[in-house]
Each structure stands twice: as C-alpha cells, then as structure tokens.
Amino acid sequence: MSMFIHLLPTGMYPMFRQTLLACAAAVVALTPVDAQVVMRPSLTLDGARRVIAGAVAEARRLNTTGVIAVVDEGGNLMALERLDNTFAAGANISIGKARTAVLFKRPTKVFEEIIKNGRTAMVALNDFTPLQGGIPIIVDGAIVGGVGVSGAASAQQDEELAIAGAGGVSGSVMAAGGDAAAVHFWKNDEVAAAFGKGAVLYAGSPSTNYMVHASRREAPGMAEVHAKDTDIIYVLGGSARLVTGGAVVDGKTTGLDEIRGARIDGGDSRQIAKGDVIIVPNGTPHWFERVNGPLTYYVVKVR
C-alpha cells in the first residue's frame, strides 16, 4: 500500500486519505455492539435486601446473632444489617468477608484453610479477610456480589447464614435491562436435607413476589407479624397449637417489616396437623404456642 501511495500524484493525497478514513469509519460502524459490550447479571438493591432477609431468617431459626453485609461485584457495600446483641466490630469484619469473597471469587473459608496449612504470607494481601463466613453470590454462572456474616455463635454459623443469604438470589436472573423468569428445581434429597434442619428453599428475586421455606420446628417459637408477607402453610408432619390474631405481647421490630414478641393475647387457637393448609394474611399475628415435634411444613410467602 505504501508503494502505491508514493506513486500517486501529489494532489490526490487528500482525496485518498479521506477515502481511507471513510472506509475505516464504515468498518467500525459495521462492528456489532455486542462485540464491544459484555452483558451480565447485576445485583439490585432489592436483591441485596433479599440476601439479608434470607440470612436473617436463618439466624432466627438458629437463635443466633450476626452482622450481614452485602457488596456488589466490585466489593462496594450495598446493604448491611446488624442483629441485636451482636458485637460492634462484626460490621467491619462482615464487610471484609463479603469483599474478600467477591474480589477473590471464592468462599473465605478456602483462604482460612490455606493459611492454616502454612501459606501465612497471604495475610499480607490488601483488603483481605480470610475468615470463614464470606460467600460469593452467583447468578447464571456470574459472580454478581458477595455476602459476609460475622458475630454468630460460631464461624460455621457465620457461613451457614451467608449461604442462606446467597441462596436467596442464586439461580435467578437480575439483569440491568429487567428480570427474566427462571425455573427453579430442587431434587428430593435436597428438599429432604432442607427439612432436616429447616431452611429457605427460595428467598425470591426482584422478578418475583414470593418465597418458599422448608420449615421445621421442634419447640414453640416467638409470636410473629409479617407486615408485607402473607404465609401460606402446608403441614407435612407433626402437629402444633397455632394461635392467630389477637395482640402481640412485648412486640419489637426485629428486621425489615418484621415484628417478634413473647406471646399472643386474645387470638384464635387451633390444632394443626399433617395435611392441613393455613393462610395467615400479612399483618396478622401468629404464634406456634405448642409443638408436638418435629413439625415440618412448607411456607410460601407471598408479597
């Protein structure tokens, strides 16, 4: 090409240069936009709140404390909740765990084990909290954020709460252009394991208005009021005395749109057993006063 240019008459250089520029512009214009931009799921604020809700629900089930932190794919804090009676330092630790999990794309327990096995030089890394309790949040194979928990009864419980929180959005699509429907499936052994300890099967996503819990009780619980969620309960096994309505005694706000109390005064009491279905509308107090356990039951929470 350079030899050809040198043979052109001098007056033709500007015209030839303009032609080359026009051709280059045409090539750029024909380049697909998809080749320049990578589309990927993104964690929304509602998604971060659902992560926290899943972790808080697990903390309530385990009767433990904790601070739950959720960060985006860049490690920036999106949401944080500190349960009552959790030590103050847990906030910074939970954020560090969440950031480590997302930036290094591994559960933080992995790094704790590596250091225990002798690679102590890793502790010199910046922005690195190699303590069990941090989990990446994965949607459609992409890491969209991280959740970290600190201040539960044990490091194992920190991780259990984080896993419960991450499970609230894993498998669902949360793209910047809108949420897409997804089919969720749990094999029978996974469901059995969930009922074995009581767990959140599906904590919802920005595209849904429902959650599914595999619940298990072996003793009475606290009185509850869900300000926004209606509980649809299907009893699988065991029996209990369920009180609904009335007034919550010593009620306190324990989470977003959630109230807990010591008991209910003046409610309706009924015995529930295998095969029964109960719908508890949002805003209605309810309390498992007695449990002939173990009581296992599905709860579909509709908002």
N, C-alpha and C positions, 0 to 999 in steps of 0.2 A: 504493500500500500504506500509506503514512504517513497519508493522509486517512482510510482505513478504520480504522486503529488508534485515531485520535483520537476516532472515533465510538463505540468500544466502551465499555461500562460499565467503571468502574474495576476492579471485582472480577474481570473477565475477562482483564486484562492478564497475570497469571502463567500462566493456562491457555494463552493464545495464545502466549506466549513459549516454553513447554515444547513446544508443538506445532511451532513453527518449528525449535527445536533438534533435535527428533526427526526432522523431515524432512531437516535438514542432515546428521545422522548417517547417515540411510539413504542419501543421495546418495553420501557418502564411502564407505560400505560397499559400494555397488554399483560404485564405480570399480575397474576391473581393476588388479590388482597390476602387471601388465606395463607399465601406463602410468606407474608410479612408479619402476620399477627397470629399468635397461638391462642386459641380459645380454651379455657379451662374453668372448672367449677370454682366458685368463690364462696367463702363462708360469710353469711349475712349476720347482722346484729341479732335478728330473731333466731338464727341458727345457733349463735353463741349462747343466747339465753336458754335455748333448749338443752344445750350441753350442760349448762349449770343445773337446770331442772332435773336432768337425769342423775347427775352426781348427788344433788341434794336429796332426791328420793331414795337413793341407795344409802346415804348417810342416815336418813331417818329410819330405814329398815334395820340398819346395823346399830342404831342408837349410839352414833359416834359424832365427833366434831370434825372440823376441817375448813380450810380455805380453798375455794375452787377458782382458778384463773384460766381464762381462755384467750389465746392470742391468734392473730391471723397468720398467713403463710410467711410473712416477713418477721414474725416474732413480736409484733406490736400488740399491746394489750387491748382487748375488745370488751371484756366483761370480767367482773370479779365479785365473789360473794363470800363473806366470812360468817360462818355459823356461830351462834352464841357459844361462849366459853372456849373458843379457840384462841391460842396464844397469838399475840400481835405479829410476831416475826413470821408467822405462817404465810402472811400475804406476800412478802418479797420472795420467800422460798418457793411458793407455788408458781409465781410468775417465772422464776428462774427455771423451774422444772418444765413448764409449758414451752418456754423459748428454746430450751435445750432439745426437747423432743421434736419440735418442728424444724429448727435450723440444722440439726444433725440427722433428722429423718429416722429416728429410732426411739423406742421407749427408753426412758432414762435408766431403767433397771439394767439394761445392757451395759451401760458405761460404769455403773456401780460395780457390776461383776468383773468387768475388765480391770478396773483399778484394784479390786480385791485380789485379783490374780497376779498382781505385780506391776502393772503398767501405770505406776504412780505419776509419771510425767504428764499424764493427761490432765491432771488437776491444774496445770499451769495455763490451760486454754482460757481465753477471754469469754465472758458471757456463757459460762459452762456450769451447770448444776447437776452433777452426776449422782443424784439421789432418787431412789425408786419413787414413782408417783407421777411421772410425766408420760403422756401418750400422744402420738400424732393423731390428728383427725383426718381420715382418709375418705374421700368421696370419688367414686368412679375411678379408682386407682391413683388419684392425685391427692397429695397432701395439701389440705386447704387451711390447716391451722394446728394448734396443739392445746391440750388441756393439762394442767398441773394441779395436784392436790397436796396439801401439807397440813398437818395438825390432827389427823385422825388418830385412832388408838394405836396404830402400828403402820409401818411402811407398807405392809401388804394391803392394809385397808386403804391407804392413800392411793395405791394403784387400782384397787377394786373400784373406788369411787371414780377415778379418772376413766377407767374402761367403761363404766356405766354411762358416764357423760358422753364420751366419744361415740358410744353406740347410739346416741340419740340422733345423730345425723349420718353416720356411716351407711353407705348404700343408697342414699338419696341424692338427687341432683339439685345443686343450688348454683346455677349459672347466673352471670350478671344480666343476661337477657331474660331471665324468668325461670321459674322452677318447672321441671318436667316430671310427669308421673313415673313412678318406678314400681315394679312388682317386688315384693319382699317375701322371702321364703325361709322358714326355719324347719330343719329336719326334726323328726320325732325325738331323737336323742338330745338335740339342743333344747327342745321345749321341756323335756323331762329334767334336764340339768337346771334349767331356769326355775322350774317349780321346786326343785330340790332345795334351793336356798332362797327363792323369791327374787325376781329380777325384772328390770324393764326390758321387754322384748323390743319395743319400738317406741322411741320418745318423740316421734313426729319430725316434721321438717317445715320449712316455710310454705310448701305447697299443700300441706295437709292440715286438718283441724282435729286430729285425733292422735291418741297414744294407746299403746297396748302393754299392759303389765301382766306378768305371770306372778301372781301374788301368793304369799304363804304366811300364815300366822300360826303361832303355837301358844300365844298368850294374848290377853287383852291389850289394846293399844290406847292411844290418846284420842280424844274427840277431835274431829277434823271438820273444816269448812273449806271447800274449794270455791273461790269467788267466781271463777270463769269456767271450770271444768264440770261437766255432768258425768257421773260414774255409771257405767252400765256393767253390772256384776253378774257373772255366771259361776255358780259354785260347782267345783269338780269333786271335792271330797271334804269330809269332816263336817262339823256343824258349829254354829255360834249363835249368840244372842246379839242381834243388831238393833241399836237404838237410832232412830232418825227423827229429825225435827227438834223442837224444844230450844233450849238455850245452852250455849257452851259456858262452862264454869271456868274462870281463870284463863280465858282465851287470850292468846298472844299471837301476833304476826310472826311467822317463822320463815317466810320466804315470799317470793313474788305471788300475790293473790292467794296466799295460804295462811290459815289460822289453825292453831292447835290449842287444846285445853285439857283440863284434868278429867272432865266428865260432861255429861249432858243432863240437865234437869228438865223434866216435863215433856220428854219426847215419846214417840211411839216405839214400843219394844216388840220384836218378833223373832222367832226362832228360824234360822235359815239352815239348809242342808243341801246335800248333793242334788244337782238338777235345778235348783231354784235360780230365778233371774230377778234381779233387783235394779231399778233405775233410781239413782239419787240425783235429783236436779242440782245444778250449780247453785251455790249459796245456801244449801241445806245442810245443817249439822248432822253428822253421823258418827257412830261410835260402836266398836266391837266390844261390848261390855263383858262378855264371857266367851271363851273359845274352847271348844272340845276338839283339841287339835290332833294332828296338824290340819288346819283349814287351808285348802288350796282353791284358788278362784281366779278366773280371768277378770281383768278390769279394762274396759275400753273407755278411755277418757275422751269426751267429745267437747270441743270448744266452739 
